[in-house]
Amino acid sequence: MNEKKIVLIGKIGKAIKFANFDINTGGDAPIIFFSSISRMNPEWDFYFIGPNDLKKLNDEQYSYLFPNKNVYSAFSRDNKIDDIFEGIPRFFKENNIKPDFGIFFNGMCSNVNVPHFLKKDDGEYYKVLESYKGYAGPYIYTLNKLGVPYYMIAEDPRYITINAKDLYNRERLIFTQTNGEFDTYKHIPDEEHLKTFEVSKIKGIYSGVEKIFMMGLPKDWRERIDISKKLNSTHKFIVLSNGHGCSRINHPDSNSTRFDGYNKWILQNFKGTEYEDTKIYGKWDEQFYKDYPQIEDRKLIDLTDEIAEAKYSFVYSIIPGFVTVKAWEMITIGLIPFLHPEYDKDNLLKLPEFVYVKTPQELLEKVRFLDDNPDEYVKLLNECLDKIRPSWLNGSALNNFIFNKIGEDLGFTYEKKQGVDSILDRFKKTIF
């Protein structure tokens, strides 16, 4: 058994809302992840240090999410807003709790998140927006004060490093969806040099964090895919993607908008073909709905029939080499995901070679080939489905990878765990 550890948890820039936990879909990634790792590591204690409503759970709800009763909150809104920051480090001191490390999801924060800390050249304190003060400030302040080593999970190319100039206790390693070294936003080096700014380089490693959602899949996820219905359907292709404002992401490798990609590979490529009726479902700027009838504002939960009948999808990322959850999501709902050539250029996902396409024409030709050869279609779909490993479904792969890496960094040996049941299979729908 592993020796006891005190682990800090949360998501920077966002509240962890158990009250909004959707038991029918398995909830969102942080809840799935923290529930799973707390169940796999009963000898460890976990403490939320940012906004959360853990205390609103009744005993039954809490026990189902955290049956080992080893998850707590050091954050409390019982204190007035300006006292939240000091209240968190004080909680650990007064209770004689010494955290060993932290593991956090990265999210949105501002350059300045802690009020009454950094000053402008004229001597005035920087003003902090209430949202950043409330949702990022507690993390920034606490991590600085405690000096605890911590590690990040980055699922979004917009938030790989923590973009806070008032954070000097920097992340040690980023578990993300690509490999590389990332520059932080310029930040103060310590509290003694509040006018000096530096840039840190943080290592990011591909760790499969895009598969966290799999820990929430039901055991019969594969049986729910009706291949015969897909073979007899006339609606063959479907794209599930939001436009995200269709603006360019502030990233040095981003040179396109999401619409540019789908327009080239789907709308224009399929124009005048048997796939011309392909729909792009998601949240886009209103103008796109008016100009392009193929783009519709519909949510995944409302597309049960369309997904059941469709056979293919296309996955496109505006950050070259940064893989996302989308390819795996498509597979788990029974769609073969064809990948843009810049999406998984390092072959991190190791999907069947056939789904990697280099040109729009090749995409069209491969889809036609599969439609003309149904046995090849069924074979390829099963090859994609077979890529979903049991160790991703039970959480052991990610749990063991992350804590083994943290152990290597901090000098302790981590004993691998076997995994746990899916959230959706474990919990009663009636208790939430």
C-alpha positions in Angstrom: 0.0 0.0 0.0 1.1 3.5 -0.7 2.1 5.8 2.2 -0.4 8.4 3.2 -0.4 11.6 1.2 -2.3 14.9 1.5 -3.3 16.1 -2.0 -4.8 19.4 -3.0 -7.3 19.4 -5.8 -9.7 21.6 -7.9 -10.0 23.5 -11.2 -8.4 26.9 -11.5 -10.8 29.5 -12.7 -14.0 27.4 -12.1 -16.2 26.2 -9.3 -16.7 22.5 -8.8 -20.4 22.2 -8.8 -21.8 18.9 -7.6 -25.3 20.3 -7.5 -25.1 20.4 -11.4 -23.7 17.0 -11.7 -25.5 15.1 -14.5 -25.7 11.5 -13.4 -27.1 10.5 -16.8 -23.9 11.6 -18.6 -21.4 11.0 -15.9 -20.8 14.6 -15.1 -17.8 16.7 -16.2 -14.2 15.7 -16.2 -13.0 17.1 -12.8 -15.8 15.3 -10.9 -15.2 12.1 -12.8 -11.5 12.3 -12.2 -11.5 13.3 -8.5 -14.1 10.7 -7.6 -12.1 8.0 -9.4 -8.7 8.8 -7.9 -10.1 9.2 -4.4 -11.7 5.7 -4.7 -8.4 4.2 -6.1 -6.3 5.8 -3.4 -8.2 5.3 -0.1 -5.1 5.8 2.0 -4.8 9.5 0.7 -6.8 12.5 1.7 -7.9 15.1 -0.9 -8.7 18.7 -0.2 -10.5 21.2 -2.6 -8.9 24.6 -2.2 -11.1 26.5 -4.6 -14.8 27.2 -4.9 -17.0 24.1 -4.6 -20.3 23.0 -3.1 -19.1 19.8 -1.6 -20.8 20.6 1.7 -24.2 20.8 -0.1 -24.1 17.0 -0.8 -26.2 15.0 1.6 -24.6 11.9 3.2 -25.9 9.5 0.5 -24.6 11.6 -2.4 -21.3 12.2 -0.7 -20.9 8.4 0.0 -21.6 7.5 -3.6 -19.1 9.9 -5.0 -16.5 9.4 -2.3 -17.1 6.1 -0.5 -13.8 6.2 1.3 -14.8 9.5 2.9 -11.4 11.0 2.1 -12.4 14.1 0.2 -12.8 17.5 2.0 -13.0 21.2 1.3 -10.6 23.7 2.8 -12.5 26.4 1.0 -15.5 28.1 2.6 -17.7 31.0 1.7 -18.7 31.4 5.3 -15.9 33.9 5.4 -16.3 37.2 3.7 -14.8 37.5 0.2 -11.6 39.2 1.2 -10.9 36.5 3.8 -11.3 33.5 1.6 -7.7 33.7 0.5 -6.1 33.9 3.9 -8.7 31.4 5.3 -7.4 28.5 3.1 -3.8 28.5 4.3 -5.0 29.2 7.8 -7.2 26.1 7.6 -4.2 23.9 7.0 -2.1 25.5 9.7 -4.8 25.4 12.4 -5.6 21.8 11.6 -1.9 20.8 11.4 -2.3 19.5 7.9 0.7 19.5 5.7 -0.1 19.0 2.0 2.3 16.9 0.0 1.3 18.1 -3.5 -1.5 19.3 -5.6 -3.2 18.1 -8.9 -5.4 20.7 -10.6 -7.3 21.1 -13.8 -6.3 24.3 -15.6 -8.9 26.9 -16.7 -9.4 30.6 -17.2 -7.6 33.1 -15.1 -6.5 36.7 -15.5 -3.1 38.3 -15.4 -3.9 39.5 -11.9 -6.2 37.4 -9.7 -5.4 38.3 -6.1 -6.6 41.8 -4.9 -4.4 44.2 -3.0 -1.2 42.5 -4.1 0.5 43.8 -7.3 0.7 47.5 -7.9 0.9 49.5 -11.2 3.6 52.0 -11.9 1.5 54.8 -10.4 1.4 52.9 -7.0 -2.3 51.9 -7.4 -3.2 48.3 -6.9 -4.4 46.4 -10.0 -8.1 46.0 -10.1 -9.3 42.4 -10.2 -12.5 41.4 -11.8 -14.9 39.6 -9.4 -15.0 36.4 -11.4 -11.2 36.0 -11.4 -11.0 37.1 -7.8 -13.5 34.5 -6.8 -12.6 31.5 -9.0 -8.9 31.9 -9.6 -7.7 34.1 -6.7 -8.1 31.4 -4.0 -5.8 29.0 -5.9 -3.2 31.6 -6.8 -3.0 32.9 -3.2 -3.0 29.5 -1.6 -0.3 28.0 -3.9 1.9 31.0 -3.3 1.5 30.9 0.5 1.8 27.2 1.0 4.6 26.6 -1.5 3.3 23.2 -2.2 4.6 21.4 -5.4 1.7 20.9 -7.8 0.9 19.5 -11.2 -1.6 20.5 -13.9 -4.1 18.7 -16.1 -4.5 20.8 -19.3 -7.3 19.6 -21.7 -7.6 22.9 -23.6 -4.9 24.5 -25.8 -6.0 27.9 -24.6 -5.1 27.0 -21.0 -1.9 25.0 -21.0 0.1 27.0 -18.5 -1.4 29.2 -15.8 -1.6 32.7 -17.3 -1.2 34.6 -14.0 1.5 37.2 -13.4 0.8 37.1 -9.6 1.6 33.4 -9.3 5.3 32.7 -8.4 5.0 29.1 -7.1 4.8 27.6 -10.6 3.5 24.3 -11.8 6.2 21.6 -12.0 4.7 19.5 -14.8 1.7 19.6 -17.1 -0.3 16.4 -18.0 -1.7 17.4 -21.4 -2.6 16.3 -24.9 0.8 16.9 -26.6 4.5 16.8 -25.8 6.6 20.0 -25.5 8.0 22.8 -23.4 5.7 25.7 -22.7 6.4 29.3 -21.7 4.4 30.7 -18.9 3.0 34.2 -18.9 5.5 36.6 -17.4 5.2 36.4 -13.6 6.8 37.7 -10.4 9.6 35.5 -9.1 8.6 35.9 -5.4 7.0 38.3 -3.0 10.2 40.3 -2.5 10.3 41.4 -6.2 6.8 42.5 -7.1 8.1 44.7 -10.0 10.3 42.0 -11.6 8.8 39.6 -14.1 10.2 36.5 -15.6 9.0 33.6 -17.9 9.3 30.0 -16.8 9.4 27.0 -19.0 7.2 24.1 -18.0 7.4 20.6 -19.5 4.2 19.2 -20.9 3.8 15.5 -21.5 1.1 13.6 -23.5 -0.7 11.5 -20.9 -4.1 10.7 -22.5 -6.1 13.2 -20.3 -8.5 13.6 -23.2 -9.8 10.1 -22.2 -11.0 11.1 -18.7 -14.6 11.1 -19.9 -14.2 7.3 -20.4 -14.3 6.8 -16.7 -17.9 7.9 -16.8 -19.0 5.5 -19.6 -21.6 2.8 -18.8 -20.4 -0.8 -19.1 -22.7 -1.5 -22.0 -21.5 1.5 -24.1 -20.4 -0.7 -26.9 -23.6 -2.7 -27.0 -25.6 0.4 -27.5 -24.1 0.9 -30.9 -26.4 -0.6 -33.5 -24.2 -1.3 -36.6 -27.1 -2.7 -38.6 -28.9 0.6 -38.3 -25.9 2.5 -39.5 -25.4 0.2 -42.5 -29.0 0.8 -43.7 -29.0 4.6 -43.1 -28.9 7.3 -45.7 -27.5 9.9 -43.3 -23.9 8.9 -43.3 -21.8 11.8 -42.1 -22.1 14.1 -39.1 -19.9 16.7 -37.5 -20.2 17.6 -33.8 -18.3 20.8 -33.1 -18.7 24.3 -31.6 -17.4 27.3 -33.4 -16.0 29.0 -30.2 -16.7 32.4 -31.8 -14.7 31.2 -34.8 -11.9 33.5 -33.8 -8.2 32.6 -33.8 -7.0 31.2 -30.6 -4.1 33.1 -29.0 -1.5 30.5 -29.7 1.7 30.8 -31.8 0.9 27.7 -33.9 -2.7 28.7 -34.6 -3.2 30.1 -38.1 -6.7 29.2 -38.9 -10.2 29.4 -37.5 -12.4 26.4 -36.9 -14.8 27.5 -39.6 -11.9 27.6 -42.2 -11.2 23.9 -41.6 -14.8 22.7 -41.8 -15.6 24.8 -44.8 -12.7 23.4 -46.7 -13.0 19.8 -45.7 -16.8 19.4 -45.3 -18.9 22.2 -46.8 -16.9 22.7 -50.0 -15.5 19.2 -50.3 -18.9 17.5 -50.1 -20.8 20.1 -52.2 -22.5 18.4 -55.1 -21.8 14.9 -53.8 -23.9 12.3 -52.0 -22.7 13.8 -48.7 -23.8 17.3 -49.4 -26.5 17.1 -46.6 -23.8 16.6 -43.9 -24.7 18.6 -40.9 -22.4 20.5 -38.5 -24.0 20.6 -35.0 -22.9 22.9 -32.3 -22.8 26.4 -30.9 -21.7 29.0 -33.5 -22.1 32.7 -34.1 -25.6 33.5 -35.3 -24.4 34.6 -38.7 -23.2 31.1 -39.6 -26.7 29.6 -39.0 -28.1 32.2 -41.5 -25.4 31.8 -44.1 -24.9 28.0 -43.9 -28.0 25.8 -43.5 -25.7 22.8 -42.8 -24.7 24.4 -39.5 -27.4 23.9 -36.8 -27.5 24.8 -33.1 -28.3 21.4 -31.5 -26.7 19.7 -28.5 -25.3 16.2 -28.3 -28.1 15.0 -26.0 -30.7 16.0 -28.6 -29.0 14.1 -31.5 -29.7 10.5 -30.4 -31.3 9.5 -33.6 -28.9 11.2 -35.9 -25.9 9.7 -34.2 -27.4 6.2 -34.2 -27.8 6.4 -38.0 -24.5 8.1 -38.9 -21.3 6.3 -39.8 -18.5 8.9 -40.0 -17.3 12.2 -38.5 -14.4 14.6 -39.0 -12.1 15.9 -36.3 -10.3 19.1 -36.7 -8.1 21.1 -34.2 -6.9 24.6 -34.8 -3.7 23.9 -32.8 -1.5 21.6 -34.8 -0.6 18.4 -33.0 -2.9 19.1 -30.0 -5.2 16.1 -29.8 -8.6 16.5 -28.0 -11.4 14.5 -26.6 -13.3 14.7 -29.8 -11.8 11.7 -31.6 -12.5 9.4 -28.7 -16.0 10.8 -28.2 -16.8 10.0 -31.8 -15.6 6.4 -31.4 -17.5 5.7 -28.2 -20.8 6.8 -29.8 -20.1 4.6 -32.9 -18.7 7.1 -35.4 -15.5 6.5 -37.4 -13.5 9.8 -36.9 -11.4 10.9 -39.8 -8.6 13.1 -38.7 -7.3 16.3 -40.2 -3.5 15.9 -41.1 -2.5 18.4 -38.4 -4.7 16.9 -35.7 -2.6 13.9 -34.6 0.6 14.4 -36.6 2.7 12.6 -34.0 0.4 9.6 -33.9 -0.2 9.9 -30.2 -3.7 8.3 -30.4 -2.5 5.3 -32.5 -5.8 4.9 -34.3 -6.1 2.8 -37.4 -4.0 4.3 -40.2 -7.1 4.5 -42.5 -8.7 7.4 -40.5 -5.7 9.7 -41.1 -6.3 11.7 -44.2 -4.0 14.2 -46.0 -6.4 16.0 -48.3 -10.2 16.7 -48.6 -10.2 14.5 -51.8 -8.7 11.6 -49.8 -11.4 12.0 -47.2 -14.1 11.8 -49.8 -12.5 8.8 -51.5 -12.2 6.8 -48.3 -15.8 7.5 -47.2 -17.0 6.3 -50.6 -14.8 3.2 -50.4 -16.3 2.2 -47.0 -19.8 2.8 -48.3 -19.1 0.6 -51.3 -17.5 -2.0 -49.1 -19.7 -2.5 -46.0 -17.5 -5.4 -44.7 -14.5 -3.0 -44.7 -16.6 -0.4 -42.9 -17.6 -2.8 -40.1 -14.0 -4.0 -39.8 -12.7 -0.4 -39.4 -15.4 0.5 -36.9 -14.5 -2.5 -34.8 -10.8 -1.6 -35.0 -11.6 1.8 -33.7 -13.9 0.4 -30.9 -11.2 -2.0 -29.9 -8.8 0.9 -29.2 -10.8 1.7 -26.1 -8.8 -0.1 -23.4 -10.4 -1.4 -20.1 -7.7 0.5 -18.2 -9.0 3.8 -19.6 -12.6 2.9 -18.6 -11.7 2.0 -15.0 -9.3 5.0 -14.7 -6.2 2.9 -13.7 -4.2 3.9 -16.8 -4.4 7.7 -16.1 -4.2 7.3 -12.3 -1.1 5.2 -12.5 0.6 7.3 -15.1 0.0 10.6 -13.3 1.0 9.5 -9.8 4.0 7.5 -11.0 5.3 10.6 -12.7 4.6 12.7 -9.6 6.3 10.1 -7.5 9.4 10.2 -9.7 9.5 14.0 -9.4 9.0 14.1 -5.6 11.0 11.0 -4.8 8.4 8.4 -3.7 7.4 5.1 -5.2 3.8 4.7 -6.3 2.1 1.3 -6.2 -0.1 0.9 -9.2 -3.9 0.5 -8.7 -6.4 -1.7 -10.4 -9.1 0.8 -11.2 -12.7 1.4 -10.2 -16.2 1.2 -11.5 -17.5 3.8 -13.9 -19.4 6.7 -12.2 -22.5 6.0 -14.4 -22.6 2.3 -13.5 -21.8 2.8 -9.8 -24.3 5.6 -8.8 -28.0 5.5 -8.5 -29.6 8.1 -10.7 -32.2 8.8 -8.1 -29.9 10.3 -5.5 -28.8 13.4 -7.5 
